[in-house]
């Protein structure tokens, strides 16, 4: 079982304790929730980048130069 | 270092490693807190994100940081459940190297929201290493009485032996 180091600042005493099963489960749940949020954020960022690339391609197809497209950003 | 800095407590991780390092019963007698870290983790990668939680709270954190990794710089918005004040050096980085981190918490015992600033570098004799610079807020009026350093992003990793953290109290007079 993983451990935690606890330093009591009022006494200076350090104690090493095993994480409880509940603490381990909570941390795994927290990590899973974090991974979901992170994946959603990355997907949103990728969708935004894809939309930008698509828009730039359409502008280029209309005859705008790369400098003109860049000036719109 | 100014003579108003006082080392409150230091902890060094032992041979078995530790999932978290927690400072508890932090006295309210200082103006600010400074946490200095030297960390290495067991993740199979160049670094692993460090998490920071105060008073056991996993809500109402807001933080932004920029991070350079040796080839690019990216701006991040952190999650609300904890702060990520930097990256610990991890198993794929040069052996026996540790990250250096600094977390500053002004007015930690006030009844206002608590602001943080942090900077951190990982260590690696290679092209990939991380430098982090950021700020954050814990939106809570309670005085900070405990701080936990861990790896909440992953669930089951740990800091390895000889990782250290020292908590300083700073008085303004």
gemmi code that builds the backbone of each chain (N, CA, C; Angstrom):
import gemmi

chains = {
    "A": [
        ("UNK", (0.849, -1.201, 0.000), (0.000, 0.000, 0.000), (0.885, 1.253, 0.000)),
        ("UNK", (0.589, 2.257, -0.843), (1.383, 3.495, -0.835), (1.310, 4.178, 0.524)),
        ("UNK", (2.311, 4.983, 0.793), (2.355, 5.668, 2.087), (2.284, 7.178, 1.911)),
        ("UNK", (1.999, 7.849, 3.009), (2.055, 9.309, 3.042), (2.928, 9.719, 4.214)),
        ("UNK", (3.725, 10.762, 3.975), (4.561, 11.314, 5.018), (3.861, 12.536, 5.583)),
        ("UNK", (3.634, 12.546, 6.863), (2.936, 13.655, 7.505), (3.878, 14.326, 8.498)),
        ("UNK", (4.097, 15.617, 8.296), (4.939, 16.383, 9.203), (4.041, 17.288, 10.028)),
        ("UNK", (4.019, 17.073, 11.324), (3.251, 17.939, 12.214), (4.108, 19.156, 12.539)),
        ("UNK", (3.731, 20.312, 11.992), (4.560, 21.510, 12.152), (4.570, 22.027, 13.592)),
        ("UNK", (3.617, 21.606, 14.391), (3.597, 22.077, 15.782), (4.573, 21.299, 16.650)),
        ("UNK", (4.942, 20.100, 16.211), (5.851, 19.272, 17.001), (7.142, 18.933, 16.257)),
        ("UNK", (7.121, 19.049, 14.932), (8.278, 18.650, 14.134), (8.359, 17.157, 13.905)),
        ("UNK", (7.382, 16.429, 14.372), (7.403, 14.970, 14.254), (6.873, 14.536, 12.883)),
        ("UNK", (7.603, 13.657, 12.210), (7.177, 13.113, 10.919), (6.662, 11.693, 11.116)),
        ("UNK", (5.512, 11.431, 10.544), (4.900, 10.110, 10.659), (4.659, 9.556, 9.269)),
        ("UNK", (4.963, 8.282, 9.074), (4.691, 7.638, 7.791), (3.529, 6.682, 7.967)),
        ("UNK", (2.490, 6.897, 7.191), (1.286, 6.070, 7.295), (0.940, 5.478, 5.939)),
        ("UNK", (0.389, 4.292, 5.957), (-0.142, 3.726, 4.719), (-1.443, 4.432, 4.369)),
        ("UNK", (-1.645, 4.677, 3.086), (-2.937, 5.215, 2.662), (-4.009, 4.164, 2.918)),
        ("UNK", (-5.156, 4.624, 3.336), (-6.263, 3.687, 3.516), (-6.823, 3.287, 2.157)),
        ("UNK", (-7.567, 2.221, 2.135), (-8.194, 1.777, 0.888), (-9.101, 2.868, 0.327)),
        ("UNK", (-9.775, 3.587, 1.231), (-10.655, 4.675, 0.796), (-9.848, 5.806, 0.159)),
        ("UNK", (-8.708, 6.109, 0.749), (-7.866, 7.167, 0.181), (-7.328, 6.771, -1.190)),
        ("UNK", (-6.918, 5.525, -1.323), (-6.417, 5.052, -2.618), (-7.526, 5.128, -3.664)),
        ("UNK", (-8.716, 4.670, -3.275), (-9.845, 4.693, -4.212), (-10.181, 6.126, -4.615)),
        ("UNK", (-10.149, 7.034, -3.628), (-10.457, 8.435, -3.926), (-9.426, 9.024, -4.879)),
        ("UNK", (-8.171, 8.705, -4.666), (-7.122, 9.250, -5.541), (-7.244, 8.692, -6.948)),
        ("UNK", (-7.583, 7.421, -7.050), (-7.766, 6.845, -8.379), (-8.969, 7.483, -9.072)),
        ("UNK", (-10.023, 7.751, -8.307), (-11.203, 8.413, -8.888), (-10.862, 9.838, -9.305)),
        ("UNK", (-10.095, 10.537, -8.456), (-9.678, 11.901, -8.794), (-8.854, 11.908, -10.078)),
        ("UNK", (-7.925, 10.945, -10.165), (-7.064, 10.888, -11.342), (-7.875, 10.586, -12.599)),
        ("UNK", (-8.856, 9.698, -12.472), (-9.703, 9.369, -13.628), (-10.518, 10.580, -14.061)),
        ("UNK", (-11.043, 11.312, -13.073), (-11.814, 12.521, -13.399), (-10.919, 13.557, -14.066)),
        ("UNK", (-9.701, 13.687, -13.553), (-8.758, 14.629, -14.138), (-8.455, 14.243, -15.591)),
        ("UNK", (-8.254, 12.947, -15.828), (-7.940, 12.487, -17.185), (-9.080, 12.799, -18.146)),
        ("UNK", (-10.305, 12.649, -17.660), (-11.461, 12.957, -18.512), (-11.498, 14.439, -18.871)),
        ("UNK", (-11.289, 15.281, -17.871), (-11.295, 16.725, -18.114), (-10.190, 17.104, -19.082)),
        ("UNK", (-9.014, 16.529, -18.840), (-7.864, 16.846, -19.687), (-8.122, 16.411, -21.137)),
        ("UNK", (-8.697, 15.213, -21.296), (-8.994, 14.718, -22.641), (-10.004, 15.626, -23.340)),
        ("UNK", (-11.011, 16.083, -22.592), (-12.016, 16.978, -23.172), (-11.393, 18.298, -23.594)),
        ("UNK", (-10.492, 18.820, -22.745), (-9.821, 20.080, -23.079), (-8.940, 19.918, -24.315)),
        ("UNK", (-8.238, 18.801, -24.372), (-7.368, 18.560, -25.535), (-8.194, 18.389, -26.799)),
        ("UNK", (-9.343, 17.719, -26.673), (-10.217, 17.539, -27.835), (-10.764, 18.888, -28.309)),
        ("UNK", (-11.133, 19.739, -27.355), (-11.640, 21.069, -27.716), (-10.562, 21.901, -28.394)),
        ("UNK", (-9.344, 21.813, -27.863), (-8.230, 22.563, -28.458), (-7.935, 22.064, -29.864)),
        ("UNK", (-8.011, 20.735, -30.046), (-7.752, 20.161, -31.372), (-8.856, 20.571, -32.350)),
        ("UNK", (-10.110, 20.566, -31.888), (-11.224, 20.975, -32.749), (-11.065, 22.426, -33.186)),
        ("UNK", (-10.625, 23.266, -32.258), (-10.406, 24.677, -32.584), (-9.287, 24.824, -33.609)),
        ("UNK", (-8.206, 24.065, -33.428), (-7.088, 24.122, -34.377), (-7.519, 23.617, -35.753)),
        ("UNK", (-8.321, 22.557, -35.759), (-8.809, 22.012, -37.034), (-9.701, 23.024, -37.746)),
        ("UNK", (-10.580, 23.698, -36.990), (-11.475, 24.694, -37.586), (-10.673, 25.859, -38.164)),
        ("UNK", (-9.627, 26.256, -37.457), (-8.778, 27.347, -37.927), (-8.082, 26.947, -39.241)),
        ("UNK", (-7.558, 25.733, -39.273), (-6.874, 25.266, -40.483), (-7.852, 25.189, -41.651)),
        ("UNK", (-9.067, 24.726, -41.368), (-10.082, 24.631, -42.417), (-10.443, 26.019, -42.950)),
        ("UNK", (-10.615, 26.956, -42.036), (-10.954, 28.320, -42.459), (-9.845, 28.929, -43.302)),
        ("UNK", (-8.602, 28.694, -42.890), (-7.470, 29.245, -43.643), (-7.382, 28.616, -45.031)),
        ("UNK", (-7.684, 27.338, -45.116), (-7.664, 26.671, -46.417), (-8.740, 27.240, -47.340)),
        ("UNK", (-9.911, 27.523, -46.798), (-11.000, 28.088, -47.596), (-10.662, 29.506, -48.053)),
        ("UNK", (-10.024, 30.260, -47.172), (-9.609, 31.606, -47.552), (-8.555, 31.549, -48.655)),
        ("UNK", (-7.644, 30.588, -48.543), (-6.614, 30.436, -49.574), (-7.257, 30.063, -50.907)),
        ("UNK", (-8.298, 29.219, -50.848), (-8.994, 28.811, -52.064), (-9.707, 29.984, -52.724)),
        ("UNK", (-10.052, 30.993, -51.904), (-10.692, 32.201, -52.453), (-9.682, 33.163, -53.055)),
        ("UNK", (-8.399, 32.857, -52.874), (-7.374, 33.680, -53.489), (-6.579, 34.551, -52.541)),
        ("UNK", (-6.841, 34.476, -51.234), (-6.062, 35.271, -50.290), (-4.641, 34.691, -50.175)),
        ("UNK", (-3.664, 35.573, -50.034), (-2.298, 35.115, -49.837), (-2.103, 34.720, -48.378)),
        ("UNK", (-0.986, 34.042, -48.140), (-0.681, 33.633, -46.752), (-0.535, 34.842, -45.851)),
        ("UNK", (0.073, 35.921, -46.363), (0.237, 37.140, -45.558), (-1.129, 37.757, -45.249)),
        ("UNK", (-2.031, 37.735, -46.236), (-3.369, 38.310, -46.005), (-4.154, 37.488, -44.969)),
        ("UNK", (-3.995, 36.161, -45.041), (-4.667, 35.312, -44.052), (-4.086, 35.548, -42.665)),
        ("UNK", (-2.774, 35.655, -42.603), (-2.128, 35.886, -41.315), (-2.558, 37.214, -40.710)),
        ("UNK", (-2.818, 38.212, -41.577), (-3.214, 39.536, -41.096), (-4.586, 39.492, -40.429)),
        ("UNK", (-5.373, 38.464, -40.732), (-6.716, 38.354, -40.132), (-6.663, 37.784, -38.718)),
        ("UNK", (-5.564, 37.150, -38.347), (-5.472, 36.516, -37.035), (-5.297, 37.543, -35.935)),
    ],
    "B": [
        ("UNK", (19.377, 34.804, 2.439), (17.947, 34.774, 2.759), (17.683, 35.708, 3.955)),
        ("UNK", (16.657, 36.474, 3.886), (16.338, 37.429, 4.954), (16.175, 36.722, 6.298)),
        ("UNK", (16.507, 37.404, 7.369), (16.420, 36.752, 8.675), (14.988, 36.603, 9.171)),
        ("UNK", (14.038, 37.070, 8.387), (12.635, 36.850, 8.752), (12.126, 35.519, 8.231)),
        ("UNK", (12.985, 34.783, 7.497), (12.613, 33.434, 7.062), (12.911, 32.463, 8.199)),
        ("UNK", (11.974, 31.571, 8.448), (12.195, 30.565, 9.487), (11.748, 29.208, 8.958)),
        ("UNK", (12.647, 28.241, 9.008), (12.282, 26.895, 8.566), (11.320, 26.286, 9.577)),
        ("UNK", (10.114, 26.007, 9.136), (9.108, 25.422, 10.034), (9.315, 23.912, 10.140)),
        ("UNK", (9.504, 23.271, 8.984), (9.687, 21.818, 8.992), (10.302, 21.372, 7.670)),
        ("UNK", (11.052, 20.299, 7.735), (11.651, 19.680, 6.551), (11.328, 18.199, 6.571)),
        ("UNK", (11.087, 17.653, 5.384), (10.868, 16.212, 5.319), (11.696, 15.645, 4.165)),
        ("UNK", (12.274, 14.482, 4.398), (13.014, 13.757, 3.368), (12.372, 12.389, 3.210)),
        ("UNK", (12.090, 12.027, 1.975), (11.417, 10.757, 1.697), (12.392, 9.598, 1.919)),
        ("UNK", (11.923, 8.563, 2.566), (12.740, 7.397, 2.864), (12.782, 6.374, 1.739)),
        ("UNK", (13.374, 5.240, 2.025), (13.674, 4.246, 0.984), (12.441, 3.674, 0.305)),
        ("UNK", (11.312, 3.679, 0.979), (10.112, 3.113, 0.374), (9.342, 4.064, -0.525)),
        ("UNK", (9.778, 5.335, -0.565), (9.033, 6.325, -1.335), (7.802, 6.779, -0.576)),
        ("UNK", (7.133, 7.775, -1.119), (5.915, 8.289, -0.472), (4.997, 8.874, -1.532)),
        ("UNK", (3.721, 8.523, -1.438), (2.736, 9.047, -2.387), (2.508, 10.533, -2.172)),
        ("UNK", (2.544, 10.960, -0.908), (2.324, 12.366, -0.604), (3.246, 12.808, 0.519)),
        ("UNK", (3.483, 14.098, 0.552), (4.176, 14.756, 1.659), (3.201, 15.797, 2.189)),
        ("UNK", (2.893, 15.704, 3.466), (1.890, 16.610, 4.034), (2.461, 17.380, 5.224)),
        ("UNK", (2.301, 18.690, 5.184), (2.628, 19.530, 6.329), (1.306, 19.856, 7.028)),
        ("UNK", (1.208, 19.498, 8.280), (-0.033, 19.732, 9.017), (0.226, 20.657, 10.199)),
        ("UNK", (-0.843, 21.157, 10.795), (-0.762, 22.050, 11.976), (0.188, 23.220, 11.707)),
        ("UNK", (0.068, 23.818, 10.519), (0.907, 24.966, 10.188), (0.478, 26.142, 11.062)),
        ("UNK", (1.398, 26.725, 11.810), (1.003, 27.825, 12.696), (0.598, 29.059, 11.895)),
        ("UNK", (-0.275, 29.856, 12.476), (-0.769, 31.064, 11.786), (0.036, 32.300, 12.158)),
        ("UNK", (1.236, 32.091, 12.661), (2.013, 33.184, 13.249), (2.920, 33.899, 12.259)),
        ("UNK", (2.903, 33.490, 10.997), (3.751, 34.133, 9.983), (2.884, 34.979, 9.056)),
        ("UNK", (3.550, 35.756, 8.208), (2.833, 36.541, 7.214), (2.616, 35.719, 5.933)),
        ("UNK", (3.707, 35.085, 5.472), (3.660, 34.313, 4.230), (4.280, 32.935, 4.454)),
        ("UNK", (4.036, 32.048, 3.499), (4.688, 30.738, 3.491), (5.489, 30.565, 2.209)),
        ("UNK", (6.583, 29.863, 2.336), (7.401, 29.501, 1.176), (7.707, 28.019, 1.278)),
        ("UNK", (7.409, 27.291, 0.216), (7.676, 25.855, 0.198), (8.723, 25.580, -0.880)),
        ("UNK", (9.866, 25.060, -0.475), (10.930, 24.710, -1.421), (10.975, 23.193, -1.553)),
        ("UNK", (11.079, 22.726, -2.801), (11.014, 21.281, -3.032), (12.175, 20.801, -3.889)),
        ("UNK", (12.564, 19.587, -3.662), (13.523, 18.865, -4.502), (12.934, 17.479, -4.669)),
        ("UNK", (12.356, 17.211, -5.838), (11.505, 16.033, -5.977), (11.906, 15.172, -7.178)),
        ("UNK", (11.740, 13.880, -6.977), (11.870, 12.929, -8.084), (10.780, 11.881, -7.909)),
        ("UNK", (10.140, 11.502, -9.008), (9.056, 10.531, -8.942), (9.382, 9.263, -9.695)),
        ("UNK", (8.476, 8.299, -9.617), (8.717, 6.979, -10.209), (7.947, 6.753, -11.507)),
        ("UNK", (7.378, 7.802, -12.067), (6.656, 7.649, -13.335), (7.621, 7.275, -14.459)),
        ("UNK", (7.180, 6.444, -15.377), (7.980, 6.104, -16.543), (7.847, 7.221, -17.568)),
        ("UNK", (8.644, 8.253, -17.378), (8.602, 9.425, -18.244), (9.664, 10.386, -17.773)),
        ("UNK", (9.820, 11.494, -18.502), (10.848, 12.467, -18.137), (10.458, 13.205, -16.857)),
        ("UNK", (9.155, 13.502, -16.716), (8.680, 14.198, -15.526), (7.321, 13.646, -15.108)),
        ("UNK", (6.866, 14.077, -13.941), (5.484, 13.826, -13.536), (4.959, 15.075, -12.836)),
        ("UNK", (3.708, 15.390, -13.109), (3.115, 16.601, -12.545), (2.993, 16.480, -11.035)),
        ("UNK", (3.343, 17.544, -10.348), (3.178, 17.604, -8.894), (1.823, 18.250, -8.609)),
        ("UNK", (1.105, 17.719, -7.654), (-0.159, 18.338, -7.236), (0.015, 18.981, -5.868)),
        ("UNK", (-0.761, 20.018, -5.642), (-0.737, 20.699, -4.342), (-2.172, 20.918, -3.887)),
        ("UNK", (-2.446, 20.485, -2.667), (-3.774, 20.634, -2.055), (-3.590, 21.270, -0.685)),
        ("UNK", (-4.429, 22.224, -0.348), (-4.362, 22.834, 0.987), (-5.620, 22.483, 1.775)),
        ("UNK", (-5.425, 22.296, 3.052), (-6.516, 21.991, 3.993), (-7.379, 20.812, 3.548)),
        ("UNK", (-6.799, 19.921, 2.751), (-7.551, 18.757, 2.283), (-8.635, 19.070, 1.277)),
        ("UNK", (-8.671, 20.288, 0.783), (-9.737, 20.712, -0.122), (-9.426, 20.319, -1.567)),
        ("UNK", (-10.398, 19.740, -2.248), (-10.236, 19.404, -3.658), (-11.224, 20.210, -4.519)),
        ("UNK", (-11.450, 21.462, -4.128), (-12.330, 22.346, -4.899), (-11.776, 23.771, -4.902)),
        ("UNK", (-12.271, 24.560, -5.845), (-12.116, 26.019, -5.954), (-10.689, 26.492, -6.194)),
        ("UNK", (-9.890, 25.678, -6.860), (-8.576, 26.157, -7.287), (-8.697, 26.715, -8.709)),
        ("UNK", (-7.985, 27.793, -8.937), (-7.859, 28.348, -10.288), (-6.383, 28.641, -10.502)),
        ("UNK", (-5.815, 28.154, -11.592), (-4.408, 28.489, -11.822), (-4.050, 28.429, -13.300)),
        ("UNK", (-3.065, 29.247, -13.632), (-2.547, 29.315, -14.998), (-1.032, 29.207, -14.909)),
        ("UNK", (-0.454, 28.565, -15.901), (1.001, 28.500, -15.908), (1.515, 28.326, -17.332)),
        ("UNK", (2.745, 28.737, -17.512), (3.411, 28.476, -18.782), (4.507, 27.453, -18.527)),
        ("UNK", (4.742, 26.626, -19.521), (5.712, 25.558, -19.345), (6.542, 25.386, -20.606)),
        ("UNK", (7.837, 25.423, -20.447), (8.748, 25.116, -21.535), (9.271, 23.706, -21.365)),
        ("UNK", (9.395, 22.977, -22.478), (9.807, 21.571, -22.367), (11.103, 21.261, -23.118)),
        ("UNK", (11.799, 22.308, -23.550), (13.025, 22.088, -24.313), (12.844, 22.323, -25.787)),
        ("UNK", (11.584, 22.336, -26.260), (11.346, 22.592, -27.679), (10.220, 23.592, -27.916)),
        ("UNK", (9.340, 23.777, -26.963), (8.244, 24.724, -27.137), (7.784, 25.244, -25.776)),
        ("UNK", (7.001, 26.313, -25.826), (6.411, 26.871, -24.607), (4.905, 26.869, -24.778)),
        ("UNK", (4.193, 26.372, -23.791), (2.740, 26.250, -23.864), (2.127, 26.853, -22.614)),
        ("UNK", (0.968, 27.492, -22.780), (0.223, 28.028, -21.651), (-0.864, 27.035, -21.250)),
        ("UNK", (-0.997, 26.794, -19.963), (-1.984, 25.831, -19.472), (-2.947, 26.494, -18.489)),
        ("UNK", (-4.175, 26.021, -18.492), (-5.125, 26.323, -17.423), (-5.314, 25.062, -16.608)),
        ("UNK", (-5.007, 25.119, -15.333), (-5.089, 23.928, -14.506), (-6.510, 23.594, -14.101)),
        ("UNK", (-6.699, 22.410, -13.564), (-8.008, 21.991, -13.098), (-8.371, 22.636, -11.775)),
        ("UNK", (-9.619, 22.444, -11.345), (-10.092, 23.088, -10.118), (-9.882, 22.242, -8.871)),
        ("UNK", (-9.509, 20.970, -9.045), (-9.416, 20.073, -7.900), (-8.126, 20.173, -7.107)),
        ("UNK", (-7.076, 20.685, -7.750), (-5.798, 20.891, -7.080), (-4.946, 21.756, -8.002)),
        ("UNK", (-3.829, 22.214, -7.462), (-2.898, 22.982, -8.279), (-1.802, 22.065, -8.799)),
        ("UNK", (-1.228, 22.452, -9.925), (-0.052, 21.769, -10.452), (1.100, 22.774, -10.476)),
        ("UNK", (1.843, 22.871, -9.379), (2.883, 23.899, -9.299), (4.195, 23.523, -9.953)),
        ("UNK", (4.216, 22.450, -10.717), (5.447, 22.112, -11.424), (5.542, 20.643, -11.756)),
        ("UNK", (6.716, 20.256, -12.226), (6.954, 18.885, -12.650), (8.127, 18.310, -11.868)),
        ("UNK", (7.900, 17.186, -11.223), (9.009, 16.485, -10.582), (9.797, 15.748, -11.654)),
        ("UNK", (11.099, 15.733, -11.518), (11.916, 14.875, -12.365), (11.446, 13.431, -12.175)),
        ("UNK", (11.389, 12.664, -13.266), (10.855, 11.297, -13.158), (11.849, 10.270, -13.705)),
        ("UNK", (11.387, 9.023, -13.798), (12.281, 7.875, -13.959), (13.105, 7.887, -15.243)),
        ("UNK", (12.596, 8.527, -16.311), (13.338, 8.514, -17.575), (14.388, 9.618, -17.662)),
        ("UNK", (14.419, 10.500, -16.666), (15.456, 11.534, -16.648), (16.738, 10.972, -16.028)),
        ("UNK", (17.809, 11.728, -16.167), (19.110, 11.300, -15.664), (19.012, 10.815, -14.214)),
        ("UNK", (19.642, 9.696, -13.941), (19.563, 9.099, -12.609), (20.025, 10.071, -11.530)),
        ("UNK", (19.404, 9.958, -10.391), (19.824, 10.721, -9.203), (19.742, 12.230, -9.386)),
        ("UNK", (18.879, 12.680, -10.275), (18.615, 14.114, -10.392), (17.212, 14.402, -9.880)),
        ("UNK", (17.029, 15.619, -9.423), (15.763, 16.007, -8.786), (15.330, 17.368, -9.317)),
        ("UNK", (14.045, 17.612, -9.287), (13.534, 18.924, -9.687), (13.786, 19.940, -8.571)),
        ("UNK", (13.738, 21.216, -8.936), (13.798, 22.305, -7.955), (12.527, 23.117, -8.076)),
        ("UNK", (11.825, 23.308, -6.971), (10.571, 24.050, -7.027), (10.428, 25.045, -5.889)),
        ("UNK", (9.667, 26.083, -6.167), (9.395, 27.102, -5.149), (7.929, 27.502, -5.241)),
        ("UNK", (7.232, 27.458, -4.130), (5.814, 27.841, -4.078), (5.679, 28.912, -3.003)),
        ("UNK", (5.156, 30.049, -3.376), (5.033, 31.167, -2.441), (3.553, 31.434, -2.170)),
        ("UNK", (3.200, 31.554, -0.896), (1.801, 31.761, -0.511), (1.732, 32.961, 0.428)),
        ("UNK", (1.426, 34.148, -0.092), (1.333, 35.317, 0.783), (0.020, 35.331, 1.563)),
        ("UNK", (0.059, 35.899, 2.749), (-1.153, 36.115, 3.562), (-1.993, 34.847, 3.712)),
        ("UNK", (-1.298, 33.763, 4.008), (-1.942, 32.444, 4.047), (-2.947, 32.291, 5.189)),
        ("UNK", (-2.828, 33.163, 6.190), (-3.738, 33.042, 7.341), (-4.852, 34.079, 7.313)),
        ("UNK", (-4.954, 34.836, 6.220), (-5.966, 35.879, 6.151), (-7.341, 35.280, 5.862)),
        ("UNK", (-8.353, 36.132, 5.901), (-9.707, 35.659, 5.587), (-10.072, 35.943, 4.131)),
        ("UNK", (-9.083, 36.308, 3.335), (-9.315, 36.501, 1.898), (-8.974, 35.219, 1.142)),
        ("UNK", (-9.306, 35.194, -0.155), (-8.868, 34.085, -0.984), (-7.342, 34.027, -0.976)),
        ("UNK", (-6.801, 32.816, -1.185), (-5.351, 32.642, -1.055), (-4.691, 32.570, -2.428)),
        ("UNK", (-3.743, 33.465, -2.635), (-3.029, 33.471, -3.913), (-1.727, 32.690, -3.788)),
        ("UNK", (-1.294, 32.164, -4.916), (-0.064, 31.373, -4.985), (0.763, 31.856, -6.175)),
        ("UNK", (2.058, 31.794, -6.070), (2.921, 31.878, -7.240), (3.900, 30.719, -7.144)),
        ("UNK", (4.316, 30.225, -8.287), (5.211, 29.060, -8.237), (6.127, 29.026, -9.462)),
        ("UNK", (7.285, 28.473, -9.253), (8.237, 28.238, -10.336), (8.966, 26.944, -10.045)),
        ("UNK", (9.362, 26.265, -11.121), (9.870, 24.915, -10.941), (10.654, 24.517, -12.187)),
        ("UNK", (11.735, 23.793, -12.001), (12.460, 23.211, -13.136), (12.728, 21.745, -12.854)),
        ("UNK", (12.562, 20.913, -13.875), (12.976, 19.522, -13.741), (14.434, 19.428, -14.190)),
        ("UNK", (15.035, 18.304, -13.976), (16.465, 18.143, -14.272), (16.642, 16.950, -15.192)),
        ("UNK", (17.408, 17.138, -16.277), (17.666, 16.029, -17.176), (18.840, 16.368, -18.073)),
        ("UNK", (19.790, 15.463, -18.195), (20.881, 15.649, -19.131), (20.416, 15.148, -20.495)),
        ("UNK", (19.512, 15.907, -21.107), (18.914, 15.525, -22.369), (18.189, 16.714, -22.958)),
        ("UNK", (17.516, 16.509, -24.081), (16.870, 17.626, -24.756), (15.533, 17.986, -24.135)),
        ("UNK", (14.949, 17.075, -23.367), (13.627, 17.336, -22.796), (13.716, 17.513, -21.284)),
        ("UNK", (13.412, 18.707, -20.835), (13.288, 19.009, -19.409), (12.288, 20.150, -19.318)),
        ("UNK", (11.712, 20.361, -18.150), (10.587, 21.273, -18.039), (10.872, 22.425, -17.087)),
        ("UNK", (10.417, 23.602, -17.496), (10.443, 24.780, -16.634), (9.022, 25.315, -16.562)),
        ("UNK", (8.557, 25.572, -15.353), (7.175, 25.988, -15.145), (7.142, 27.281, -14.346)),
        ("UNK", (6.260, 28.177, -14.765), (6.074, 29.450, -14.049), (4.580, 29.730, -14.003)),
        ("UNK", (4.029, 29.953, -12.814), (2.585, 30.120, -12.774), (2.067, 30.847, -11.545)),
        ("UNK", (0.765, 31.068, -11.583), (0.063, 31.725, -10.484), (-1.274, 31.028, -10.268)),
        ("UNK", (-1.828, 31.201, -9.086), (-3.122, 30.582, -8.831), (-3.810, 31.173, -7.620)),
        ("UNK", (-5.052, 30.756, -7.460), (-5.861, 31.196, -6.325), (-6.628, 30.001, -5.785)),
        ("UNK", (-6.680, 29.901, -4.456), (-7.617, 28.986, -3.814), (-8.705, 29.867, -3.240)),
        ("UNK", (-9.909, 29.760, -3.771), (-11.000, 30.657, -3.383), (-11.644, 30.151, -2.103)),
        ("UNK", (-11.030, 30.495, -1.004), (-11.517, 30.039, 0.297), (-11.011, 31.014, 1.359)),
        ("UNK", (-11.852, 31.343, 2.319), (-11.499, 32.330, 3.347), (-10.769, 31.724, 4.540)),
        ("UNK", (-10.646, 30.411, 4.580), (-10.004, 29.769, 5.736), (-8.496, 29.970, 5.719)),
        ("UNK", (-7.920, 30.083, 6.888), (-6.458, 30.097, 6.986), (-5.918, 28.748, 6.532)),
        ("UNK", (-4.772, 28.779, 5.864), (-4.161, 27.523, 5.433), (-3.447, 26.888, 6.626)),
        ("UNK", (-3.851, 25.684, 6.962), (-3.247, 24.979, 8.094), (-2.549, 23.689, 7.673)),
        ("UNK", (-2.777, 23.249, 6.413), (-2.065, 22.061, 5.942), (-1.822, 22.167, 4.439)),
        ("UNK", (-0.742, 21.562, 3.998), (-0.371, 21.540, 2.579), (0.036, 20.120, 2.229)),
        ("UNK", (-0.522, 19.622, 1.128), (-0.156, 18.287, 0.645), (0.485, 18.387, -0.723)),
        ("UNK", (1.662, 17.818, -0.868), (2.296, 17.653, -2.177), (2.092, 16.203, -2.599)),
        ("UNK", (1.659, 15.985, -3.832), (1.426, 14.615, -4.270), (1.438, 14.512, -5.773)),
        ("UNK", (0.748, 13.469, -6.276), (0.622, 13.271, -7.726), (-0.812, 12.875, -8.048)),
        ("UNK", (-1.715, 13.759, -7.742), (-3.142, 13.465, -7.906), (-3.524, 13.238, -9.357)),
        ("UNK", (-2.715, 13.739, -10.294), (-3.040, 13.537, -11.704), (-2.987, 12.058, -12.093)),
        ("UNK", (-2.281, 11.266, -11.333), (-2.026, 9.888, -11.745), (-2.673, 8.836, -10.840)),
        ("UNK", (-2.831, 9.145, -9.576), (-3.486, 8.194, -8.690), (-2.553, 7.334, -7.873)),
        ("UNK", (-1.507, 6.773, -8.495), (-0.767, 5.757, -7.745), (0.753, 5.938, -7.764)),
        ("UNK", (1.257, 7.046, -8.234), (2.709, 7.224, -8.271), (3.222, 7.693, -6.921)),
        ("UNK", (4.547, 7.823, -6.834), (5.128, 8.270, -5.557), (6.393, 9.071, -5.795)),
        ("UNK", (6.783, 9.817, -4.758), (8.086, 10.463, -4.738), (9.094, 9.430, -4.242)),
        ("UNK", (10.300, 9.461, -4.815), (11.296, 8.456, -4.448), (12.205, 8.976, -3.337)),
        ("UNK", (13.042, 8.080, -2.846), (13.942, 8.384, -1.730), (14.795, 9.618, -2.021)),
        ("UNK", (15.005, 10.395, -1.003), (15.816, 11.618, -1.010), (15.087, 12.825, -1.598)),
        ("UNK", (13.849, 12.651, -2.026), (13.042, 13.835, -2.322), (12.867, 14.607, -1.022)),
        ("UNK", (12.907, 15.917, -1.117), (12.769, 16.714, 0.105), (11.815, 17.884, -0.120)),
        ("UNK", (11.260, 18.359, 0.965), (10.441, 19.572, 0.945), (10.651, 20.295, 2.274)),
        ("UNK", (10.844, 21.591, 2.176), (11.009, 22.411, 3.387), (10.005, 23.546, 3.352)),
        ("UNK", (9.286, 23.702, 4.435), (8.303, 24.775, 4.560), (8.889, 25.887, 5.426)),
        ("UNK", (8.902, 27.091, 4.865), (9.392, 28.262, 5.587), (8.229, 29.182, 5.931)),
        ("UNK", (8.312, 29.782, 7.106), (7.416, 30.863, 7.464), (8.162, 32.177, 7.319)),
        ("UNK", (7.482, 33.184, 6.843), (8.113, 34.486, 6.620), (7.313, 35.545, 7.361)),
        ("UNK", (8.003, 36.336, 8.155), (7.352, 37.437, 8.853), (7.742, 38.753, 8.179)),
        ("UNK", (6.826, 39.694, 8.222), (7.116, 40.964, 7.560), (7.812, 41.948, 8.497)),
        ("UNK", (8.229, 41.472, 9.629), (8.979, 42.341, 10.540), (9.869, 41.492, 11.433)),
    ],
}
model = gemmi.Model(1)
for chain_id, residues in chains.items():
    chain = gemmi.Chain(chain_id)
    for i, (resn, *xyz) in enumerate(residues, 1):
        res = gemmi.Residue()
        res.name, res.seqid = resn, gemmi.SeqId(i, " ")
        for name, pos in zip(("N", "CA", "C"), xyz):
            atom = gemmi.Atom()
            atom.name, atom.element = name, gemmi.Element(name[0])
            atom.pos, atom.b_iso = gemmi.Position(*pos), 0.0
            res.add_atom(atom)
        chain.add_residue(res)
    model.add_chain(chain)
structure = gemmi.Structure()
structure.add_model(model)
structure.setup_entities()
